[in-house]
Amino acid sequence: MPKGKSVDIERVIRKLYHDVDVLNNKRIIPTEVGIACGYAVFTVDDMELERVRERADEEMYQRKKEMKM
């Protein structure tokens, strides 16, 4: 993200989950929608972008696991 440092990603994710709740509550489509998302921030310790993507995937799968519980 070009302006990633200035984006409040937690706020963006909360808004995304809120929008899905609205979609489900209004029954806009005939099936319930669910999402799992994750993110990672590139740090000075990261040597390649692929590791950042892997961390984001790990977080997404963790959230997905929590949703199932």
Biopython code that builds the backbone (N, CA, C, O; Angstrom):
import numpy as np
from Bio.PDB.StructureBuilder import StructureBuilder

atoms = [
    (1, "MET", "N", (0.842, -1.183, 0.000)),
    (1, "MET", "CA", (0.000, 0.000, 0.000)),
    (1, "MET", "C", (0.882, 1.239, 0.000)),
    (1, "MET", "O", (1.708, 1.403, 0.898)),
    (2, "PRO", "N", (0.730, 2.085, -0.955)),
    (2, "PRO", "CA", (1.583, 3.275, -1.019)),
    (2, "PRO", "C", (1.547, 4.131, 0.242)),
    (2, "PRO", "O", (2.581, 4.651, 0.662)),
    (3, "LYS", "N", (0.371, 4.285, 0.851)),
    (3, "LYS", "CA", (0.259, 5.122, 2.055)),
    (3, "LYS", "C", (-0.033, 4.247, 3.268)),
    (3, "LYS", "O", (-0.763, 4.654, 4.172)),
    (4, "GLY", "N", (0.529, 3.061, 3.286)),
    (4, "GLY", "CA", (0.247, 2.081, 4.322)),
    (4, "GLY", "C", (0.500, 2.557, 5.733)),
    (4, "GLY", "O", (-0.224, 2.171, 6.651)),
    (5, "LYS", "N", (1.505, 3.382, 5.929)),
    (5, "LYS", "CA", (1.811, 3.858, 7.278)),
    (5, "LYS", "C", (0.718, 4.758, 7.837)),
    (5, "LYS", "O", (0.586, 4.888, 9.054)),
    (6, "SER", "N", (-0.060, 5.374, 6.969)),
    (6, "SER", "CA", (-1.092, 6.291, 7.456)),
    (6, "SER", "C", (-2.471, 5.636, 7.524)),
    (6, "SER", "O", (-3.447, 6.300, 7.872)),
    (7, "VAL", "N", (-2.566, 4.358, 7.200)),
    (7, "VAL", "CA", (-3.852, 3.659, 7.211)),
    (7, "VAL", "C", (-4.037, 2.946, 8.548)),
    (7, "VAL", "O", (-3.146, 2.234, 9.009)),
    (8, "ASP", "N", (-5.206, 3.145, 9.167)),
    (8, "ASP", "CA", (-5.548, 2.434, 10.397)),
    (8, "ASP", "C", (-6.191, 1.110, 9.978)),
    (8, "ASP", "O", (-7.413, 1.020, 9.854)),
    (9, "ILE", "N", (-5.365, 0.088, 9.762)),
    (9, "ILE", "CA", (-5.846, -1.171, 9.206)),
    (9, "ILE", "C", (-6.881, -1.834, 10.108)),
    (9, "ILE", "O", (-7.811, -2.468, 9.611)),
    (10, "GLU", "N", (-6.739, -1.701, 11.403)),
    (10, "GLU", "CA", (-7.731, -2.284, 12.316)),
    (10, "GLU", "C", (-9.105, -1.647, 12.088)),
    (10, "GLU", "O", (-10.123, -2.337, 12.134)),
    (11, "ARG", "N", (-9.135, -0.350, 11.845)),
    (11, "ARG", "CA", (-10.400, 0.339, 11.558)),
    (11, "ARG", "C", (-10.981, -0.154, 10.237)),
    (11, "ARG", "O", (-12.190, -0.362, 10.130)),
    (12, "VAL", "N", (-10.145, -0.337, 9.250)),
    (12, "VAL", "CA", (-10.600, -0.833, 7.948)),
    (12, "VAL", "C", (-11.199, -2.232, 8.096)),
    (12, "VAL", "O", (-12.242, -2.524, 7.510)),
    (13, "ILE", "N", (-10.549, -3.091, 8.871)),
    (13, "ILE", "CA", (-11.044, -4.455, 9.078)),
    (13, "ILE", "C", (-12.355, -4.441, 9.860)),
    (13, "ILE", "O", (-13.271, -5.192, 9.526)),
    (14, "ARG", "N", (-12.467, -3.603, 10.897)),
    (14, "ARG", "CA", (-13.732, -3.490, 11.636)),
    (14, "ARG", "C", (-14.861, -3.062, 10.703)),
    (14, "ARG", "O", (-15.968, -3.595, 10.776)),
    (15, "LYS", "N", (-14.582, -2.106, 9.833)),
    (15, "LYS", "CA", (-15.588, -1.647, 8.866)),
    (15, "LYS", "C", (-15.979, -2.773, 7.916)),
    (15, "LYS", "O", (-17.155, -2.919, 7.583)),
    (16, "LEU", "N", (-15.030, -3.553, 7.488)),
    (16, "LEU", "CA", (-15.313, -4.682, 6.605)),
    (16, "LEU", "C", (-16.231, -5.688, 7.296)),
    (16, "LEU", "O", (-17.213, -6.138, 6.706)),
    (17, "TYR", "N", (-15.915, -6.041, 8.545)),
    (17, "TYR", "CA", (-16.770, -6.962, 9.302)),
    (17, "TYR", "C", (-18.160, -6.361, 9.534)),
    (17, "TYR", "O", (-19.163, -7.070, 9.464)),
    (18, "HIS", "N", (-18.216, -5.064, 9.806)),
    (18, "HIS", "CA", (-19.511, -4.390, 9.989)),
    (18, "HIS", "C", (-20.338, -4.479, 8.705)),
    (18, "HIS", "O", (-21.529, -4.788, 8.746)),
    (19, "ASP", "N", (-19.703, -4.208, 7.577)),
    (19, "ASP", "CA", (-20.415, -4.264, 6.298)),
    (19, "ASP", "C", (-20.954, -5.663, 6.018)),
    (19, "ASP", "O", (-22.046, -5.806, 5.469)),
    (20, "VAL", "N", (-20.202, -6.690, 6.387)),
    (20, "VAL", "CA", (-20.679, -8.065, 6.208)),
    (20, "VAL", "C", (-21.874, -8.327, 7.123)),
    (20, "VAL", "O", (-22.834, -8.980, 6.713)),
    (21, "ASP", "N", (-21.825, -7.828, 8.351)),
    (21, "ASP", "CA", (-22.971, -7.967, 9.262)),
    (21, "ASP", "C", (-24.218, -7.312, 8.678)),
    (21, "ASP", "O", (-25.307, -7.885, 8.726)),
    (22, "VAL", "N", (-24.058, -6.120, 8.130)),
    (22, "VAL", "CA", (-25.188, -5.424, 7.511)),
    (22, "VAL", "C", (-25.730, -6.249, 6.354)),
    (22, "VAL", "O", (-26.942, -6.427, 6.232)),
    (23, "LEU", "N", (-24.858, -6.745, 5.519)),
    (23, "LEU", "CA", (-25.265, -7.581, 4.390)),
    (23, "LEU", "C", (-26.075, -8.779, 4.873)),
    (23, "LEU", "O", (-27.123, -9.093, 4.311)),
    (24, "ASN", "N", (-25.589, -9.442, 5.911)),
    (24, "ASN", "CA", (-26.283, -10.615, 6.434)),
    (24, "ASN", "C", (-27.604, -10.253, 7.117)),
    (24, "ASN", "O", (-28.603, -10.950, 6.938)),
    (25, "ASN", "N", (-27.614, -9.188, 7.884)),
    (25, "ASN", "CA", (-28.832, -8.790, 8.605)),
    (25, "ASN", "C", (-29.943, -8.340, 7.665)),
    (25, "ASN", "O", (-31.123, -8.545, 7.951)),
    (26, "LYS", "N", (-29.577, -7.740, 6.566)),
    (26, "LYS", "CA", (-30.588, -7.284, 5.600)),
    (26, "LYS", "C", (-30.979, -8.396, 4.628)),
    (26, "LYS", "O", (-31.881, -8.224, 3.808)),
    (27, "ARG", "N", (-30.299, -9.528, 4.726)),
    (27, "ARG", "CA", (-30.584, -10.676, 3.851)),
    (27, "ARG", "C", (-30.625, -10.268, 2.378)),
    (27, "ARG", "O", (-31.544, -10.619, 1.639)),
    (28, "ILE", "N", (-29.620, -9.531, 1.988)),
    (28, "ILE", "CA", (-29.505, -9.044, 0.619)),
    (28, "ILE", "C", (-29.289, -10.200, -0.354)),
    (28, "ILE", "O", (-29.768, -10.167, -1.487)),
    (29, "ILE", "N", (-28.576, -11.202, 0.090)),
    (29, "ILE", "CA", (-28.368, -12.397, -0.725)),
    (29, "ILE", "C", (-28.898, -13.594, 0.057)),
    (29, "ILE", "O", (-29.015, -13.524, 1.281)),
    (30, "PRO", "N", (-29.221, -14.691, -0.630)),
    (30, "PRO", "CA", (-29.893, -15.811, 0.053)),
    (30, "PRO", "C", (-29.010, -16.663, 0.977)),
    (30, "PRO", "O", (-29.508, -17.609, 1.586)),
    (31, "THR", "N", (-27.754, -16.360, 1.092)),
    (31, "THR", "CA", (-26.883, -17.139, 1.973)),
    (31, "THR", "C", (-26.062, -16.203, 2.847)),
    (31, "THR", "O", (-25.773, -15.071, 2.458)),
    (32, "GLU", "N", (-25.692, -16.677, 4.024)),
    (32, "GLU", "CA", (-24.908, -15.852, 4.933)),
    (32, "GLU", "C", (-23.454, -15.774, 4.464)),
    (32, "GLU", "O", (-22.875, -16.764, 4.017)),
    (33, "VAL", "N", (-22.894, -14.605, 4.573)),
    (33, "VAL", "CA", (-21.519, -14.358, 4.163)),
    (33, "VAL", "C", (-20.636, -14.308, 5.407)),
    (33, "VAL", "O", (-21.037, -13.777, 6.442)),
    (34, "GLY", "N", (-19.445, -14.859, 5.297)),
    (34, "GLY", "CA", (-18.461, -14.762, 6.368)),
    (34, "GLY", "C", (-17.098, -14.462, 5.774)),
    (34, "GLY", "O", (-16.795, -14.881, 4.657)),
    (35, "ILE", "N", (-16.283, -13.743, 6.515)),
    (35, "ILE", "CA", (-14.945, -13.422, 6.028)),
    (35, "ILE", "C", (-13.915, -13.686, 7.114)),
    (35, "ILE", "O", (-14.222, -13.649, 8.305)),
    (36, "ALA", "N", (-12.712, -13.948, 6.690)),
    (36, "ALA", "CA", (-11.559, -14.018, 7.577)),
    (36, "ALA", "C", (-10.448, -13.265, 6.859)),
    (36, "ALA", "O", (-10.159, -13.539, 5.695)),
    (37, "CYS", "N", (-9.840, -12.337, 7.540)),
    (37, "CYS", "CA", (-8.774, -11.572, 6.902)),
    (37, "CYS", "C", (-7.627, -11.397, 7.883)),
    (37, "CYS", "O", (-7.798, -11.507, 9.098)),
    (38, "GLY", "N", (-6.484, -11.130, 7.340)),
    (38, "GLY", "CA", (-5.305, -10.914, 8.163)),
    (38, "GLY", "C", (-4.397, -9.917, 7.474)),
    (38, "GLY", "O", (-4.547, -9.642, 6.284)),
    (39, "TYR", "N", (-3.477, -9.389, 8.213)),
    (39, "TYR", "CA", (-2.528, -8.444, 7.620)),
    (39, "TYR", "C", (-1.195, -8.555, 8.347)),
    (39, "TYR", "O", (-1.115, -9.074, 9.461)),
    (40, "ALA", "N", (-0.178, -8.069, 7.707)),
    (40, "ALA", "CA", (1.155, -8.001, 8.303)),
    (40, "ALA", "C", (1.800, -6.715, 7.811)),
    (40, "ALA", "O", (1.496, -6.226, 6.722)),
    (41, "VAL", "N", (2.678, -6.186, 8.615)),
    (41, "VAL", "CA", (3.364, -4.950, 8.278)),
    (41, "VAL", "C", (4.819, -5.270, 7.957)),
    (41, "VAL", "O", (5.477, -6.002, 8.696)),
    (42, "PHE", "N", (5.311, -4.728, 6.868)),
    (42, "PHE", "CA", (6.704, -4.899, 6.468)),
    (42, "PHE", "C", (7.586, -4.183, 7.480)),
    (42, "PHE", "O", (7.387, -2.999, 7.754)),
    (43, "THR", "N", (8.560, -4.897, 8.035)),
    (43, "THR", "CA", (9.467, -4.308, 9.024)),
    (43, "THR", "C", (10.896, -4.311, 8.495)),
    (43, "THR", "O", (11.181, -4.903, 7.453)),
    (44, "VAL", "N", (11.768, -3.662, 9.203)),
    (44, "VAL", "CA", (13.178, -3.621, 8.786)),
    (44, "VAL", "C", (13.813, -5.009, 8.833)),
    (44, "VAL", "O", (14.815, -5.247, 8.159)),
    (45, "ASP", "N", (13.251, -5.923, 9.614)),
    (45, "ASP", "CA", (13.784, -7.282, 9.700)),
    (45, "ASP", "C", (13.368, -8.157, 8.523)),
    (45, "ASP", "O", (13.942, -9.226, 8.314)),
    (46, "ASP", "N", (12.389, -7.720, 7.763)),
    (46, "ASP", "CA", (11.930, -8.506, 6.625)),
    (46, "ASP", "C", (12.906, -8.368, 5.463)),
    (46, "ASP", "O", (13.272, -7.264, 5.061)),
    (47, "MET", "N", (13.309, -9.497, 4.945)),
    (47, "MET", "CA", (14.240, -9.498, 3.826)),
    (47, "MET", "C", (13.514, -9.586, 2.483)),
    (47, "MET", "O", (14.068, -9.222, 1.446)),
    (48, "GLU", "N", (12.274, -10.069, 2.511)),
    (48, "GLU", "CA", (11.525, -10.179, 1.269)),
    (48, "GLU", "C", (10.033, -10.046, 1.545)),
    (48, "GLU", "O", (9.558, -10.358, 2.637)),
    (49, "LEU", "N", (9.320, -9.589, 0.559)),
    (49, "LEU", "CA", (7.892, -9.357, 0.674)),
    (49, "LEU", "C", (7.121, -10.654, 0.912)),
    (49, "LEU", "O", (6.086, -10.642, 1.578)),
    (50, "GLU", "N", (7.603, -11.750, 0.388)),
    (50, "GLU", "CA", (6.917, -13.040, 0.540)),
    (50, "GLU", "C", (6.726, -13.403, 2.016)),
    (50, "GLU", "O", (5.691, -13.967, 2.372)),
    (51, "ARG", "N", (7.672, -13.103, 2.861)),
    (51, "ARG", "CA", (7.553, -13.400, 4.299)),
    (51, "ARG", "C", (6.429, -12.571, 4.921)),
    (51, "ARG", "O", (5.722, -13.055, 5.805)),
    (52, "VAL", "N", (6.261, -11.352, 4.479)),
    (52, "VAL", "CA", (5.180, -10.504, 4.981)),
    (52, "VAL", "C", (3.837, -11.114, 4.592)),
    (52, "VAL", "O", (2.917, -11.172, 5.407)),
    (53, "ARG", "N", (3.728, -11.568, 3.348)),
    (53, "ARG", "CA", (2.497, -12.204, 2.885)),
    (53, "ARG", "C", (2.208, -13.465, 3.688)),
    (53, "ARG", "O", (1.058, -13.731, 4.037)),
    (54, "GLU", "N", (3.245, -14.239, 3.981)),
    (54, "GLU", "CA", (3.067, -15.458, 4.793)),
    (54, "GLU", "C", (2.540, -15.122, 6.184)),
    (54, "GLU", "O", (1.666, -15.825, 6.693)),
    (55, "ARG", "N", (3.053, -14.063, 6.809)),
    (55, "ARG", "CA", (2.560, -13.667, 8.127)),
    (55, "ARG", "C", (1.101, -13.233, 8.055)),
    (55, "ARG", "O", (0.312, -13.536, 8.950)),
    (56, "ALA", "N", (0.749, -12.531, 6.999)),
    (56, "ALA", "CA", (-0.644, -12.111, 6.821)),
    (56, "ALA", "C", (-1.542, -13.335, 6.662)),
    (56, "ALA", "O", (-2.631, -13.379, 7.234)),
    (57, "ASP", "N", (-1.100, -14.319, 5.899)),
    (57, "ASP", "CA", (-1.860, -15.569, 5.749)),
    (57, "ASP", "C", (-2.025, -16.286, 7.085)),
    (57, "ASP", "O", (-3.111, -16.769, 7.406)),
    (58, "GLU", "N", (-0.942, -16.355, 7.864)),
    (58, "GLU", "CA", (-1.007, -17.000, 9.173)),
    (58, "GLU", "C", (-2.051, -16.326, 10.051)),
    (58, "GLU", "O", (-2.817, -17.004, 10.736)),
    (59, "GLU", "N", (-2.089, -15.011, 10.036)),
    (59, "GLU", "CA", (-3.071, -14.285, 10.846)),
    (59, "GLU", "C", (-4.490, -14.568, 10.353)),
    (59, "GLU", "O", (-5.407, -14.752, 11.152)),
    (60, "MET", "N", (-4.661, -14.602, 9.029)),
    (60, "MET", "CA", (-5.985, -14.874, 8.476)),
    (60, "MET", "C", (-6.466, -16.257, 8.901)),
    (60, "MET", "O", (-7.619, -16.414, 9.305)),
    (61, "TYR", "N", (-5.595, -17.260, 8.816)),
    (61, "TYR", "CA", (-6.002, -18.612, 9.209)),
    (61, "TYR", "C", (-6.274, -18.708, 10.709)),
    (61, "TYR", "O", (-7.132, -19.482, 11.132)),
    (62, "GLN", "N", (-5.557, -17.935, 11.511)),
    (62, "GLN", "CA", (-5.817, -17.895, 12.948)),
    (62, "GLN", "C", (-7.205, -17.325, 13.215)),
    (62, "GLN", "O", (-7.957, -17.867, 14.025)),
    (63, "ARG", "N", (-7.542, -16.240, 12.540)),
    (63, "ARG", "CA", (-8.878, -15.635, 12.706)),
    (63, "ARG", "C", (-9.960, -16.596, 12.243)),
    (63, "ARG", "O", (-11.017, -16.699, 12.865)),
    (64, "LYS", "N", (-9.693, -17.301, 11.145)),
    (64, "LYS", "CA", (-10.669, -18.265, 10.629)),
    (64, "LYS", "C", (-10.899, -19.377, 11.653)),
    (64, "LYS", "O", (-12.032, -19.812, 11.864)),
    (65, "LYS", "N", (-9.820, -19.831, 12.285)),
    (65, "LYS", "CA", (-9.928, -20.877, 13.320)),
    (65, "LYS", "C", (-10.749, -20.370, 14.489)),
    (65, "LYS", "O", (-11.588, -21.100, 15.015)),
    (66, "GLU", "N", (-10.522, -19.127, 14.907)),
    (66, "GLU", "CA", (-11.272, -18.537, 16.016)),
    (66, "GLU", "C", (-12.753, -18.409, 15.678)),
    (66, "GLU", "O", (-13.600, -18.555, 16.560)),
    (67, "MET", "N", (-13.076, -18.141, 14.422)),
    (67, "MET", "CA", (-14.462, -18.009, 14.007)),
    (67, "MET", "C", (-15.211, -19.333, 14.142)),
    (67, "MET", "O", (-16.410, -19.345, 14.419)),
    (68, "LYS", "N", (-14.515, -20.431, 13.948)),
    (68, "LYS", "CA", (-15.145, -21.750, 13.981)),
    (68, "LYS", "C", (-15.412, -22.220, 15.418)),
    (68, "LYS", "O", (-16.212, -23.130, 15.639)),
    (69, "MET", "N", (-14.750, -21.606, 16.372)),
    (69, "MET", "CA", (-14.900, -22.023, 17.768)),
    (69, "MET", "C", (-16.128, -21.409, 18.390)),
    (69, "MET", "O", (-16.412, -21.651, 19.563)),
]
sb = StructureBuilder()
sb.init_structure("model")
sb.init_model(0)
sb.init_chain("A")
sb.init_seg("    ")
for serial, (resi, resn, name, xyz) in enumerate(atoms, 1):
    if name == "N":
        sb.init_residue(resn, " ", resi, " ")
    sb.init_atom(name, np.array(xyz, "f"), 0.0, 1.0, " ", f" {name:<3s}", serial, name[0])
structure = sb.get_structure()
